[in-house]
């Protein structure tokens, strides 16, 4: 049962990261607007998009899964910061959910699952 919960968490996080990464790398304004709001260059948004895609793939390699989840968690902390400072917090709920799921993945993978 735990194995299926882990796979479900990994699947959900991967889906969100692939969608976000592809949106950033294809230059979708909605996905890149937060970076300009924070005073960051567009290339940083593209870099985060690459990291999101790499993290989504890394989740599925047992050896790199915990590290990929940690990297995604760091990105989500940045996303939560953006939402706390610049939008209604309700818009940050998906980032909070992904952060919690990353914590679960890290704990399960560190436990040897």
N, C-alpha and C positions, 0 to 999 in steps of 0.2 A: 504494500500500500504506500509506504514512504517513497518508494522508487517512482511510483506514478505521480505523486504530489510533486516530487522534484522535477520530473519531466514536464509536468504541466506548468510549473513556475518557469522553467527554462524556455518552454515554448512561448509563453506569454511575453516574457522579457525579450526574447529573440524577435518576435513579431513587431513589438513596439520599436525596438532598435532598428530593425531593417526598414520599417516605414519611415522613421525619423531620419535615418542616414540617407536613404534614397531621396527624400524630400530636400534635404540640405544639399546634396551633391548635384541635384538637378536644378538648383537655384530657386526653389520655391520661396517667394518673398515671405510667406507666413512662417516658414521654418527658420528663416535667417533674420527676421525683424528683431528678435530679442537680442541678438549680438550687437546690432547698431545701437539699440536702446542702452546697452551696457557700455557703449563706447569701444567695442571690440571690432577689429577689422573683419571683412567678409571672409578672408582666408581662414580665420579661426573657426568660423562656422563650418567651413568645408572640412577642416581638420577634425572637428567634433563628429561630423558625418562619417568620416573614415573610421574614427575610433568606435562609433556606434556599430558600424558593419563588422569591424574586426571583433568587437566584443560579442556580438550576436553569434559569430562563428566560433569564437573561443569558448563559449559556454558549453558547446557540444563535445569538446575534447576534454576528456576526464582530467588530464594533466594540467590544463590551463583554465578549467572551469571556474575555480574559486578566484583566480586572478582576474579573469574576464568580468566576473560579477563584481569584484571590487572596483575595477575601472568604470563599469557602468554606474555603480553606486556613486562614485565621485562626480560623474557627469550629472546624475540626478540631484545631487546636493547643489550643484550649480544651477540647475533648472528650478529647484525649490527656492533658492535665493532670489532668482529673477522674479518668480511669481509672488513671493512675499513682498518684495520691494516695488513691483511695477504693475501687478494685476490683482484682481480679487483672488484670494487664496484658493477659492474653489477651482480655479483654472489649474492649480498645481496638484490637484488630487491624483491625476495619473502618475506624475513624477514620484509622489509619495508612495503610491502602490508599488511602482517598479523598484523603489528603494527598499521597501520591506521585502519584496520577493528576492531581491539580490542578497539581502541579509540571510534569508532562508537558504538560498543556494550556497552561499559561503559556508554556513554552519553545517549543512548536509555534506558538502564536498570535503570539508576539513575533517568531518567525522568518518570519512572513508566511503561514503555512498557513491 
